[in-house]
Amino acid sequence: MSEKEWCKKQAVHVAVVVDDIQSVLENYCRLFQMEMPKVKMTGAPEEAKVTYRGMPTPARAKQGFLRFGNLRVEFLEPDEKDSTWREYLDKHGNIVHHVAFDVEDMDEAVSVLVSQGMPVVQDGSYNGGKYAYVESENKLGVMLELLQNDK
């Protein structure tokens, strides 16, 4: 493994895929007496440039975040297009999808994980950076998301 530190070792959020984001968020907010968060769509295909299993996809998801102390939880309701979000939801129902980590150098981080047998399954960009989902479930018990924010 590389001597260089490939991630900051600080999880930035946990994400859950759901079939009805509005209902799930309302349930959380009612239970924990929180305000309903803003729900938005992930980036449009021409901006996000998402690839899934090596192929371009126009996949998008409704997205909302809740904060529980230091823990940020992302909720994703995928559209019907091919994506890792849709694959997980179809296979498992509402479930934890990934744990996200910030990285300084996406290429270095991906290289380290691929060398350990954990390939990228989906990647793309968002307003402010880029992301990659890595198939790490067999080795780590959960998918990882790498986030590299623009400086």
Buried (B, 14 or more C-beta within 10 A) or exposed (E): EEEEEBBEEEBBBBBBBBEEBBEBBEEBBEEEEEEEBEBEEBBEBEEBBBBBBEEEBEBBBBBBBBEEEEEBBBBBBBBEBBBBBBBBBEEEEBEBBBBBBBBBBBEBBBEBBEEEEBBBBBBBBBEEBBBBBBBBBEEBEBBBBBBBEEE
